[in-house]
Every structure is written in structure tokens, then in C-alpha cells.
Amino acid sequence: IYSRSRSYLESSEPATITSRSATEKYKRIKFDGCGTILLRELPDAFVEPKKYLPINYEEGNKSSFGRLSNERSGGLERRHIRRAQKGRTGVTLWSAAYVVSNYIDAQFSSGGSWNEGCALKRWTVLELGSGLGLPSCCASKYGMNIVATDTDKEVLKLLEENLIRNQNGNKLRESISCDQIKDEKQKVIVHSLDWVAAADDPNTEFIQPVFSTLDSLGGADLILLSDVVYGATQPAWEALLTLLNKFRDQRQKLCQSKTDVIERVRFDGSITPVGDPLVLLGYTQRRRDMSPRDEAVFFKLLYDAGMEAVLIPPRRIPNGENYMLTTLFELRWIQ
């Protein structure tokens, strides 16, 4: 399994682009606050997730993502099995990544609700299912510590490359006078993280590199999720929510011995409880992939895990009118 854990503050030069093939594409995304982000993607390598496997699929090869059901049509029985191969969706950009990135750019920038807090202490941002890592790159531009995760080997390579190219720990230092932050080294780290395997392992907090990294950084202040809830990931939804609770438990333990916990302002002006990460979920409605019943299943699982989804008004999201099918939620723990 591909796994990488490094800090790239020492890499002051961005990665050099030496060639452009038919399978490569570079996107420049301009933000009002952090400026331009340049991402490399592989749109030709995109593989759409398939819901069903053929009738001759060997059950012995089915992974933990498999799901069996039967359907009779015209006297013939067809087995519908959710595909273990979720598709290579992380090699291209999706609309929720833009929405999440525009929102956090507005909050971190001058005059944003998070600007004062992050000027006093460097936040630790965890992104799950990062793909190309646009939201992580945006947060990195403001000098935040970044822990970005995915599972696909090719996606992890792109994620790492994009984070190196767009890292800029000086953005935060330009507008602050806090000597402590100026002296700190920004950490930008990429890890492989399989939600199901991590959630099922009772010792995951002790052996999973993501947890040890977050432990060294004081826990996750902000968790980002963009376009990770769709049909092919449904078998892993419970695992995702289990991990969110594990990250919360870790932060609560770490906060018990901390006196410099930063305030993280929610969109409605309230303050996130000290022991809770601030969690953002960008979700895009795709009816061919997710029915209203599927959506109800996810939000029921969310409630059963002790959380609720609070809609962030579209007017608070810069350029949100360009992504009408994407909504942004704060996931909050029910106290």
C-alpha cells in the first residue's frame, strides 16, 4: 500500500513541470484570498465507479466493500453487487472541491471569521478523500498544517505533487506579529488511509500514521470532506463516520492538557466546542448515482453517529452560484 509521510517546508522550490502529455492537464484556480493554485490532474485516467458487477463475478474475490442483492426481471435473476473498485475519481476535480475551497479561502483571508484565530496559532487541517487536494492546497497557502489522505496510489502521487507545488507558509506570516508562529515550521503531510480498514481496527489510534501525525500536531482543528458521499462509497459511510468520532475523541484527549486552544467560529457566529473538530462536508446531488432514499440513509447514519448536518447558506459561499447542485454543510456533534 502506498504510504508517504514527509514535511515539505524544506522544499522552497515548486515542482518543475517538464512535459505535458495527452493524459495530463494543469488547472489554474484563482481565489480572492490565497491567489492562484495550480493543480495537475489526469482526466483521461478517470474511471467512473460502477455499481454492478457481471453475473459471473466470483464472490470469493469480493472485498469488504461488496454488497449483495437480488433482482428478478423477466423470470431471470440477476445479482446486483456493488463494485469493490470504486473508480478512479480522485484524478480529476469535482464541484464540491471548488465550493469547500472558496468557503475556507473566504474564512482564512483578511476579514474572514477564522483570520484572527489562525493568526494566533497555526491550525491543523485534515482532509479525507482528498483526491487532487484543492481544499488542502488552499489551506496550505495560509500556512496551515496539512494532513491530506486518500487510498489510490496514483491519486496519492498527484496529491503529493500538488501540495508541494502550492505550499506557501509565508502567506500567514505576512499579516501577523506572533513570533511563536513565525518560528514554527509548517507541516504538509500525505498519508494513505483506508476508511474501512482503519475503522475496523481496534488499535487504529495507535498504529495508523494519520493518528500519530495528528497527535504530534495537537489533533485536527478542521476536517474537510468534498464529494466523498456518493453511491460507490456507500458501503464505507459508517466507517467514515466512525473515523470522525475517533478523530474527535483524539482531539478531546489532547485538549485536556492544552491551554492555548484556538476558537473556531462557525458560519452562524457560534464557537465550535473546544474538543470538537470543525467539520465541513461538500455534497453534490447526482440523481443518477444517489436517490433521495440513499441520501436519507446517509443522514440517518450521521444522526446515529451522534452528528447533525447544518446547511451553510449559499450566500456565504463565494462563487457558489456556479455550483447550484453542490451544498455545503457543517457537521456538528449533538451535545
N, C-alpha and C positions, 0 to 999 in steps of 0.2 A: 504494500500500500504506500502510495506516495505520501511523504510527510516532510514538511520543511519548517524549521523554526530558527529564524535569524532576525537580527536587528539591522536595519539598513541606514541608520543615521550616518554611518561612516561613508556611505556611497553618495558623495556630493554631486557626482555627475549622473545625469539621467541616462537610461539605456539608449544606446545608439541604434537607430533603425537602418539596417544595411540593405534590406531588399523588400520588395512588395510583390508577392505572387498573386495569382488569381484567387487564392483562398484566403488572403489576408485583407483586412480593411482597417483603416485607422479613423477614428471618430474624434472630432474636436467638439467638446461640450462647454459652452460658455455660461458661467454663473455670475450673478451680480456681485457676490461677495468674494469668493475664493479665486475667481478668474477662470482660466481655461484649463480643462482636463483633457488629456489625450489618451485614448484607450485603443488598444489593439484587440480586434475580435476576429473570429473565423466563421463568418456566416455560412460558408459552403460546408462546414463541418457540422452544422446544426442537424440534429436528428430529432424529429418530432416524437414525443412519447406515444407509445401505442398502448391502448387499453387491453387489447385481447391478443392472446397467442393462438396459433393454429391448433386444430383438433388433435394433431399428433404430438403436441408438446409433452415432453417427458416430465412427469410430476416429480421424479427423484431429483431433478435439477432445479426445482423451484426454490428460491431464496426466501428470506423472511418477509419480503415484500409481496409474496404471492397471495392471491385471494381467489377462491373457487366459488363458482355459482353455476347453476344450470339454467338453460332456457330451451323450451321446446317450441319449435316453429315448423309447421307443415309436417308434423309427425316425426321430425328429426331432432335429436338432442344435440345441442352444441355447448361445449364447455367454454364459459367466459372466464378467463383467468387474467387478472391484472398483471401486466408485464413487469418482471423484475428489472429489466433495463428501462430506466425512467426516461431515457432520451438524453442527448447531449444538448440541453437547453442553456447551459452556462457559457457557451462560446459566443453568444450574441446578446445585445442589450434588449431589455424589456421595459415597458412603460412605467412600471412601479419603481424601478431603479431611478428614473428621472424624477418622479414625484417625491420619493423619500429624500433624494439628494437636494432638490430645490427647497424642501422644507428645512432640512438641517442647515443648509447654507444660509438661509434667512435667519435662523435662530443663533448660529455661531457668529454671524457678521456683526459689525458695529450697529448698535441699536437693537439687536435681537435679544430675546429673553434669556439666552444662555451665555451671552457675551461676557457679562460681568463675572459669572461663576467660573467659566473656563479660563478667565484671566488670572484667577487666584490659584487655581490648581488644574493641572492637566487631566482631562477626562480620559477614561479608558473605554473605548468603543469596541463592542463585539458585533461582528456581522455573521449571521448564519445563512448558509446557502448563498455565498457571496457572488458566484458567477464571475463576471469581469470586474466586480468590486467598485462600481461607480460611487455608491454612498461612502464606502471606506476611503476612497481617494479624496472625496470632498472633505470628510472629517480630518484626514491626514493633512490637508492643506492648511488647516487651522492649528496644526501642531498636536493634535490628539494622539494618544497611544492607540494603536490599531491592532486588533486580533481578528483576522479575516479567515473564514473557514469554508471549505467545500469538500467534495469527495472525488470527483472525476480528475484523473491525473492530468489530462490536457487542460482542463479548466484551471487547475491549481497553478500550472505553469504560466498561463495568461494572467491570472490574478496576481501572482508574484511580480511579473514583469510590469504590469500596470501600476502596482503600488510603488515600485522602485522609481518608475518614471515620474510619478506625480507627487512624490513625497516632498513636503516643504515645511520643515519645522520652524522656519523663520516667520511664517505668517502671523503666528500668535505673538511672537516676541516683539514685533514691530509696534504694538499698541499697548504694551504693559510695562510696569516698572518693578514687577515682583522678581527679585533676584533668585529666589528658590526655583522658579520655573525656568528662568534663563539658564540656570546651571544644570537642569535636568536634561537627560538625553531622551528624545522621543523614541518610542519603540514601535516598529511596524513589523508584525509577525504573521506568517501564514501557516495554518495548520490544516491537516486533513481531519475531518470529523464526520463520522457516520452516525446519524441520529439514533437509529435503532440499536446498533451495537453499543453505543455509549449509554443509552437509556436503560438497556437490559443488564448492563454490568453493574453489580452492586458495589464494586470498588472503583467505579469510573472517576470519582473525585480524586482518587489517589494515584491512578495510573494514566489517565488521559492528559496529554500535554496541554490541551486547552485550559483545563482547570489549574494546572500548575503555573501556567503563564499568567492567568488572571489572578491567582493567589499572590504572585510576586508584584502585581500591579495594583493590588488593593480591591479586586473584584470589578465587575462590569458596571460602569455608570450608565451606559446607554447600549441597548441591544437593537440592532437593525435587521428587519426581515422584509425583503422585497420580492414579490412574485414567487413565494415558496409554497403557497397554498393553491394547488390545482389538482386535477384528477389523478395524475400519476403518482403524486406524493401522498395520497390519502392514507395508504397503509402505514405511513410514518408520522401522521399527525399527532397521535398520542405520544409517540417518542419525543417529538419536538416540544410538546407542552410539558412533558416530564423533565426535559433538559432545562426549560425556562425556570421551572421550580427549583431545580438543582443549582442553577446559577444564582437564583435569589437566595437560597439557603447559604451558599458560599459567601455572598456579599453580607448577609446579616451577621454571620460569624465574624467576618473581618471587621465590620463596623463597630462591633462591641469594644474593640481596643483602640479605635481611632477617634481622634478629637478634631480632626480637620476635614470632616465630611462635607462635601460641597452640596449646595442646594441646586436641584434641577427643576426648573419651572415647567409645569405642564402648559398646554396650549390655552387652558382656561384661567391661568394665573395661579392655580393652586400649586403646592410644593409636593414633589414626589417624596413619599416616606423614606427616611434615611436608609433603611435596609432593603429597599426595592430598587432594582434597575428600572430606568425609564425605557419602555419598550415601544417601538414603532413598527407597525405592520402595513406595508403597501399591498393592496389586493386588487387584482384586475378581474372584472367579471367577464368570463368567457363561457357563453351558454353551451357551446358545442362540447365543452370539456367539463363544466361544473353546472349541475342543475340546481334549482333552488333547494331541493332536498339535500344535495351534497353540502351546500353552504350551511344549511341548518345543522347538519351533522357536525361540521367543524365548530360552529359557535356553541353547540351543546357540549362538545368535548372541552372547549375553552372554559365554559362555566363549571363543568365537573372538576376541572383542574384548579378551580378557585380564582378564575380571572374573568374579566369582562372586557369587551371591546367598546371603546368610546370614540365615536366618529369625530375627526378633526374637520371643521368646516372648510369647504373648498376655498373660500375667500382668503384663508390663511396660508394657502399654498401658492407661491409664485408660479405663474405659468400653468396653473392647474387646469385652466380651461382647455389646454391642449390634450389633456388625457381624461376625457369625460367618463371613461369606463373604469378608471382606477380610483379607488378610495383609500384614504389614509386613516389608520386607527391608532390610538394609544391603547395598548393592552395593560390594564391595571389589575392588581390583585384586590380581591374583595376583602376588605378588612373585617 
